[in-house]
Amino acid sequence: MSDNTSKKNIQAIRDIQHFGEEGGVTPVIDHSCTSTFLNTEDMEKVFQGELQGCYLYSRHSNPTVVAFAQKLAAMEYTEAAFGVASGMAAISCTVEQLLLNGGHMISSNTIYGGTWALFQNILSKRPNISISFIDPDDTEAFASAIRPDTKFIYTETMSNPLLTISDIAGLSKVAKKHNIPLVVDNTFTPILVSPKQLGADIIVYSCTKYISGSSDLIAGAICASQDFISQLIDVNSGVAMLYGPVMDSHVAYQLYSRLDHLPLRMLAHAKATKFLVDKMLKEGIENIYYPGLPSHPQHQLFQKMRNSPDYAYGGMITLDCGSLKKATALAQLLQEKKFGLFAVSLGFSRTLLSCPSASTSSEIPEDEQKKIGLKPGLLRISVGLIGDDEVLTKKFISSYNKVCRS
């Protein structure tokens, strides 16, 4: 991908403008839960599926949520988008809609623990649904797993927490050959990677993370064709409409505003992360999962996929401390030294630390964790964007030496 792609999606954010009723430079927050039909016949047409684009009820659509969705869709190069209450709501609504009549799905096996639990512990228990989990680095294995009843392929641009990079273009070719959609979770890499430009059909987000940037709200989004979004909110068979994971209009307003500075925040996250990794390497710390390292298995692939080298390799690092005891001890000391906060989630302005095997990936059984290389001693670091990089790095190095080298 070229720098021009990055400039285009940043400009797309800039070009979306919504004004308040009295000409305000920001959109109003629409509090209404229901909307008036000036023509009584139109309401009947909406319920019969004959009329699209009308505001009906906020479980179906809300002007403020639509404003945010339009802005996100422009950034993602998709025809449309839909805001929901959480990232898991985005994932569950998407896959449930695609599996409405049952069938087989193929998923990366290194996905976020909550997603894995949804697929394995809920969906796979239904008699008409089956799931194949595949190594995201093996495109041929995805192709081999295709069956006549396969409905879609699911993966993450950058996996959580192993930071494995999926070959989206390669998986897209497999999906298109069999006329099925490719669904990509791009939560770790907004702005950095544009899955639609690489061939993805549906992009899902936990907007709680980088898109929000403040760890003060829960939200999710689905970016796709207008046809798929219309299916999701169909009053008779739309999973999003009938399950009702509504995005609050106040949340939508916050996200709408924060998209404007998402590119700047991602630049700052990426810069701070690369600085920390470079210092770690100089200190001889080598057990690092980070796609910016030439030793990373998909280093060259990510270089081809990213929109611009300005964003380096994102804001995430995973470090193997050797054992869960050392990982938690290091996290404890780093929190005491005010390097970061021991908390799940990511994309916050301050650094967040967590031990995936005992937290965000704990839903995955130990034998499966071993199979995919998710070691007990992993420490996931979501690098923040504020503070003196030099001072923070010194805190990290001294803490690491005390815990992991003593």
C-alpha positions as CSV (number, residue, x, y, z in Angstrom):
1,M,0.0,0.0,0.0
2,S,1.2,3.6,-0.6
3,D,1.3,6.8,1.3
4,N,-1.4,8.0,-1.0
5,T,-3.8,5.5,0.5
6,S,-3.2,6.8,4.0
7,K,-3.7,10.4,2.8
8,K,-7.0,9.4,1.1
9,N,-8.6,7.9,4.1
10,I,-7.4,10.7,6.4
11,Q,-8.9,13.2,3.9
12,A,-12.1,11.1,3.8
13,I,-12.5,11.8,7.5
14,R,-11.9,15.5,6.9
15,D,-14.5,15.7,4.1
16,I,-17.4,14.3,6.1
17,Q,-19.3,17.3,7.6
18,H,-22.5,17.3,9.6
19,F,-23.9,20.6,10.9
20,G,-26.3,21.3,13.8
21,E,-29.8,22.6,13.1
22,E,-28.7,26.2,13.7
23,G,-25.4,25.9,11.8
24,G,-23.2,24.6,14.5
25,V,-19.9,23.1,13.4
26,T,-20.6,19.8,15.1
27,P,-23.7,17.5,14.7
28,V,-26.4,17.7,17.3
29,I,-27.0,14.7,19.6
30,D,-30.4,13.3,18.7
31,H,-32.0,12.0,21.8
32,S,-35.2,10.7,20.2
33,C,-35.9,7.0,20.4
34,T,-38.6,7.2,17.7
35,S,-39.2,9.3,14.6
36,T,-42.2,10.8,12.9
37,F,-43.4,9.7,9.4
38,L,-44.9,12.7,7.6
39,N,-46.5,10.2,5.1
40,T,-48.3,7.5,7.0
41,E,-47.9,5.0,4.1
42,D,-44.1,5.2,4.4
43,M,-44.1,3.5,7.8
44,E,-45.9,0.5,6.4
45,K,-43.4,0.3,3.5
46,V,-40.4,0.3,6.0
47,F,-41.9,-2.6,7.9
48,Q,-42.5,-4.4,4.7
49,G,-38.9,-3.9,3.6
50,E,-39.9,-1.7,0.6
51,L,-38.4,1.5,1.8
52,Q,-34.9,2.2,3.1
53,G,-33.1,5.2,4.5
54,C,-35.9,6.4,6.9
55,Y,-35.5,7.0,10.6
56,L,-37.9,4.7,12.4
57,Y,-36.8,3.8,15.9
58,S,-33.3,4.1,17.4
59,R,-32.8,0.4,17.6
60,H,-33.0,0.6,13.8
61,S,-31.2,3.9,13.2
62,N,-30.4,7.3,14.8
63,P,-29.2,10.4,13.1
64,T,-26.2,10.9,15.4
65,V,-25.2,7.2,15.1
66,V,-25.6,7.5,11.3
67,A,-23.3,10.5,11.2
68,F,-20.6,8.6,13.0
69,A,-21.1,5.6,10.8
70,Q,-20.8,7.6,7.6
71,K,-17.5,9.1,8.8
72,L,-16.1,5.6,9.7
73,A,-17.3,4.2,6.4
74,A,-15.5,6.9,4.5
75,M,-12.3,6.1,6.5
76,E,-12.7,2.4,5.7
77,Y,-13.6,2.8,2.0
78,T,-16.9,1.0,2.5
79,E,-20.3,2.0,1.2
80,A,-21.8,2.0,4.7
81,A,-21.3,1.3,8.4
82,F,-23.4,0.6,11.4
83,G,-22.6,1.5,15.0
84,V,-23.4,-0.9,17.8
85,A,-23.0,-1.2,21.6
86,S,-19.6,-3.0,21.7
87,G,-17.0,-4.7,19.6
88,M,-18.4,-8.1,20.6
89,A,-21.8,-6.9,19.4
90,A,-20.2,-6.0,16.1
91,I,-18.7,-9.4,15.7
92,S,-21.7,-11.4,16.9
93,C,-24.2,-9.5,14.8
94,T,-22.0,-9.9,11.7
95,V,-21.4,-13.7,12.1
96,E,-25.0,-14.4,13.2
97,Q,-26.4,-12.6,10.1
98,L,-24.0,-14.6,7.9
99,L,-25.0,-17.8,9.6
100,L,-28.7,-17.0,9.7
101,N,-29.5,-20.3,8.0
102,G,-26.7,-22.2,9.6
103,G,-23.5,-23.4,7.8
104,H,-19.8,-23.6,8.1
105,M,-17.4,-20.8,8.9
106,I,-13.6,-20.6,8.9
107,S,-11.7,-18.6,11.5
108,S,-8.2,-17.7,12.4
109,N,-7.1,-19.7,15.5
110,T,-5.2,-16.8,17.1
111,I,-8.2,-14.5,17.6
112,Y,-9.2,-12.5,20.7
113,G,-10.3,-14.8,23.6
114,G,-13.8,-13.4,23.7
115,T,-14.3,-13.9,20.0
116,W,-12.9,-17.5,20.3
117,A,-15.4,-18.1,23.2
118,L,-18.3,-16.8,21.1
119,F,-17.4,-19.1,18.2
120,Q,-16.4,-22.2,20.1
121,N,-18.6,-22.1,23.2
122,I,-21.8,-20.7,21.7
123,L,-22.0,-20.9,17.9
124,S,-20.4,-24.3,17.5
125,K,-22.9,-25.7,20.0
126,R,-25.7,-25.1,17.6
127,P,-26.5,-28.2,15.5
128,N,-26.5,-26.4,12.2
129,I,-23.2,-24.5,12.6
130,S,-19.7,-25.8,12.3
131,I,-16.4,-24.0,12.6
132,S,-12.8,-24.7,11.4
133,F,-10.0,-22.8,13.2
134,I,-6.9,-22.3,11.0
135,D,-3.4,-20.8,11.4
136,P,-3.7,-17.3,10.0
137,D,-0.2,-17.6,8.4
138,D,-1.4,-20.5,6.3
139,T,-3.6,-19.2,3.4
140,E,-3.5,-22.6,1.7
141,A,-5.0,-24.2,4.8
142,F,-7.9,-21.8,4.6
143,A,-8.5,-22.8,1.0
144,S,-8.4,-26.4,1.9
145,A,-10.9,-25.9,4.7
146,I,-13.6,-24.6,2.3
147,R,-16.7,-26.7,2.1
148,P,-19.9,-26.5,0.0
149,D,-21.7,-24.9,3.0
150,T,-18.9,-22.5,4.1
151,K,-20.5,-19.1,4.6
152,F,-17.5,-16.8,5.3
153,I,-13.9,-16.5,6.5
154,Y,-13.0,-14.6,9.6
155,T,-9.7,-13.2,10.7
156,E,-7.9,-10.3,12.5
157,T,-5.6,-7.9,10.7
158,M,-3.2,-8.2,13.6
159,S,-4.0,-11.0,16.0
160,N,-4.6,-10.5,19.7
161,P,-2.2,-11.0,21.5
162,L,0.4,-12.7,19.3
163,L,0.4,-9.9,16.8
164,T,0.3,-12.4,13.9
165,I,-0.5,-10.6,10.6
166,S,-3.1,-12.1,8.3
167,D,-2.5,-12.0,4.6
168,I,-5.8,-10.2,3.8
169,A,-5.2,-10.0,0.1
170,G,-4.4,-13.7,0.0
171,L,-7.5,-14.7,2.0
172,S,-9.6,-12.4,-0.1
173,K,-8.6,-14.3,-3.2
174,V,-9.7,-17.6,-1.5
175,A,-13.0,-16.0,-0.4
176,K,-13.8,-14.5,-3.8
177,K,-13.0,-17.8,-5.6
178,H,-15.7,-19.4,-3.6
179,N,-18.0,-16.4,-3.6
180,I,-18.0,-15.9,0.2
181,P,-17.2,-12.8,2.2
182,L,-14.0,-12.2,4.1
183,V,-14.7,-10.6,7.6
184,V,-11.7,-8.8,9.2
185,D,-11.4,-7.4,12.7
186,N,-9.2,-4.3,12.3
187,T,-9.4,-3.1,15.9
188,F,-5.6,-3.1,16.4
189,T,-4.8,-1.3,13.2
190,P,-7.2,1.6,12.3
191,I,-5.6,4.0,9.8
192,L,-2.5,1.7,9.6
193,V,-4.3,-0.9,7.4
194,S,-7.3,-0.6,5.2
195,P,-8.7,-4.1,4.8
196,K,-11.3,-3.1,2.2
197,Q,-8.5,-1.9,-0.1
198,L,-6.9,-5.3,0.3
199,G,-10.1,-7.2,-0.6
200,A,-12.0,-7.6,2.7
201,D,-15.8,-7.4,2.5
202,I,-16.8,-6.7,6.1
203,I,-14.6,-4.9,8.7
204,V,-15.5,-5.0,12.4
205,Y,-14.2,-2.8,15.1
206,S,-14.2,-2.5,18.9
207,C,-14.4,1.3,18.9
208,T,-13.7,1.1,22.6
209,K,-10.0,0.9,21.7
210,Y,-8.1,3.2,19.4
211,I,-11.1,4.8,17.8
212,S,-12.2,6.1,21.2
213,G,-8.7,6.5,22.6
214,S,-9.9,7.4,26.1
215,S,-11.0,4.1,27.7
216,D,-14.2,5.8,28.8
217,L,-16.9,4.2,26.6
218,I,-17.9,0.9,25.0
219,A,-18.8,0.7,21.4
220,G,-18.4,-1.2,18.2
221,A,-19.0,-0.9,14.4
222,I,-19.5,-2.9,11.3
223,C,-18.3,-1.5,7.9
224,A,-19.6,-3.2,4.8
225,S,-21.7,-2.8,1.7
226,Q,-25.0,-1.0,1.9
227,D,-26.7,-4.3,1.1
228,F,-25.2,-6.0,4.1
229,I,-25.9,-3.1,6.5
230,S,-29.5,-3.1,5.3
231,Q,-29.7,-6.9,6.0
232,L,-28.5,-6.2,9.6
233,I,-31.2,-3.7,10.3
234,D,-34.0,-5.3,8.4
235,V,-37.1,-5.1,10.6
236,N,-38.0,-8.7,10.0
237,S,-34.7,-10.6,9.8
238,G,-31.9,-8.2,10.7
239,V,-29.8,-9.5,13.6
240,A,-28.8,-6.0,14.7
241,M,-32.4,-4.8,14.6
242,L,-33.9,-7.8,16.4
243,Y,-31.1,-8.4,19.0
244,G,-30.9,-4.7,19.7
245,P,-27.3,-3.9,20.6
246,V,-27.9,-0.1,20.2
247,M,-25.2,2.4,20.1
248,D,-26.1,5.4,22.4
249,S,-26.3,8.7,20.5
250,H,-24.0,10.4,23.1
251,V,-21.4,7.7,22.4
252,A,-21.8,8.2,18.7
253,Y,-21.2,11.9,19.1
254,Q,-18.0,11.3,21.1
255,L,-16.7,8.8,18.5
256,Y,-17.7,11.2,15.6
257,S,-15.5,13.9,17.1
258,R,-12.6,11.6,18.0
259,L,-12.2,10.3,14.5
260,D,-10.8,13.7,13.6
261,H,-7.7,13.2,15.6
262,L,-7.4,9.4,15.3
263,P,-4.6,9.7,12.6
264,L,-2.6,12.0,15.0
265,R,-3.1,9.6,17.9
266,M,-2.0,6.6,15.9
267,L,1.1,8.4,14.8
268,A,2.0,9.1,18.4
269,H,1.2,5.5,19.6
270,A,3.3,4.1,16.8
271,K,6.3,6.5,17.4
272,A,6.3,5.7,21.2
273,T,6.1,2.0,20.5
274,K,9.0,1.9,18.0
275,F,11.1,4.0,20.4
276,L,10.5,1.5,23.2
277,V,11.2,-1.5,21.1
278,D,14.4,0.0,19.7
279,K,15.7,0.6,23.3
280,M,14.7,-2.9,24.3
281,L,16.7,-4.4,21.5
282,K,19.7,-2.3,22.4
283,E,19.5,-3.7,25.9
284,G,19.5,-7.2,24.5
285,I,15.8,-7.9,25.1
286,E,14.9,-10.2,22.2
287,N,11.8,-12.1,23.2
288,I,9.5,-9.5,21.6
289,Y,6.4,-9.9,19.5
290,Y,6.3,-6.9,17.2
291,P,5.7,-6.8,13.5
292,G,8.4,-4.1,13.1
293,L,11.2,-6.6,13.8
294,P,12.8,-8.2,10.7
295,S,12.6,-11.5,12.7
296,H,8.8,-11.3,12.8
297,P,7.4,-13.9,10.5
298,Q,5.1,-11.5,8.7
299,H,7.4,-8.4,8.8
300,Q,7.6,-8.0,5.1
301,L,3.9,-8.8,4.6
302,F,2.9,-6.0,7.0
303,Q,5.2,-3.6,5.2
304,K,3.2,-4.3,2.0
305,M,-0.1,-4.1,3.7
306,R,0.3,-0.9,5.8
307,N,-0.9,2.4,4.3
308,S,2.2,4.4,5.2
309,P,5.5,3.9,7.0
310,D,4.7,7.0,9.0
311,Y,2.6,4.8,11.3
312,A,5.5,2.3,11.7
313,Y,4.0,-0.9,13.0
314,G,1.2,0.2,15.4
315,G,1.1,0.6,19.1
316,M,1.2,-2.9,20.4
317,I,4.0,-5.1,21.8
318,T,3.8,-8.5,23.4
319,L,6.8,-9.6,25.5
320,D,7.6,-13.2,26.6
321,C,8.8,-12.9,30.3
322,G,9.3,-16.6,30.6
323,S,6.5,-17.4,33.1
324,L,3.2,-16.0,34.3
325,K,4.8,-15.2,37.7
326,K,7.5,-13.0,36.1
327,A,5.0,-11.4,33.7
328,T,2.6,-10.4,36.6
329,A,5.6,-9.3,38.7
330,L,6.9,-7.1,35.9
331,A,3.5,-5.6,35.3
332,Q,3.1,-4.9,39.1
333,L,6.5,-3.1,39.2
334,L,5.8,-1.2,36.0
335,Q,2.6,0.1,37.5
336,E,4.3,1.0,40.8
337,K,6.9,3.0,38.8
338,K,4.1,4.7,36.9
339,F,5.2,3.3,33.5
340,G,1.7,2.0,32.8
341,L,-1.5,0.6,34.3
342,F,-2.3,-3.1,34.9
343,A,-5.6,-3.3,33.0
344,V,-7.1,-5.0,30.1
345,S,-8.0,-3.3,26.8
346,L,-5.8,-1.2,24.6
347,G,-5.6,2.0,22.6
348,F,-5.7,4.3,25.7
349,S,-3.6,7.4,25.9
350,R,-1.7,5.8,28.8
351,T,0.1,2.5,28.6
352,L,-1.9,-0.6,29.5
353,L,-0.4,-3.9,30.7
354,S,-2.0,-7.3,30.8
355,C,-1.1,-11.0,30.9
356,P,-3.3,-12.5,28.1
357,S,-3.1,-16.2,29.2
358,A,-4.7,-15.2,32.5
359,S,-7.0,-12.5,31.3
360,T,-8.2,-11.6,27.7
361,S,-7.3,-15.0,26.3
362,S,-8.2,-17.1,29.4
363,E,-11.4,-18.3,27.6
364,I,-9.1,-20.4,25.4
365,P,-8.2,-23.8,27.0
366,E,-4.6,-24.4,28.0
367,D,-4.1,-27.1,25.3
368,E,-5.3,-24.7,22.6
369,Q,-3.2,-21.9,24.0
370,K,-0.1,-24.2,23.7
371,K,-1.1,-25.2,20.1
372,I,-1.2,-21.6,18.9
373,G,1.9,-20.5,20.8
374,L,0.1,-18.4,23.5
375,K,2.6,-18.8,26.3
376,P,1.7,-18.2,30.0
377,G,4.6,-15.7,30.4
378,L,3.3,-13.2,27.8
379,L,2.9,-9.6,28.8
380,R,0.8,-7.5,26.3
381,I,1.7,-3.8,26.2
382,S,-0.5,-1.2,24.7
383,V,1.9,1.7,24.5
384,G,0.4,5.1,25.4
385,L,1.0,8.4,23.6
386,I,1.8,10.8,26.5
387,G,4.9,11.2,28.6
388,D,8.6,11.4,28.0
389,D,9.6,8.4,25.9
390,E,13.2,8.4,27.3
391,V,12.1,8.5,30.9
392,L,9.4,5.8,30.4
393,T,11.8,3.6,28.6
394,K,14.4,3.8,31.4
395,K,11.6,2.8,33.9
396,F,10.8,-0.2,31.7
397,I,14.4,-1.4,31.2
398,S,15.2,-1.1,34.9
399,S,12.0,-3.0,35.9
400,Y,12.7,-5.7,33.3
401,N,16.2,-6.2,34.5
402,K,15.1,-6.5,38.1
403,V,12.3,-9.0,37.5
404,C,13.4,-11.0,34.4
405,R,17.2,-11.0,34.7
406,S,17.8,-11.2,38.5
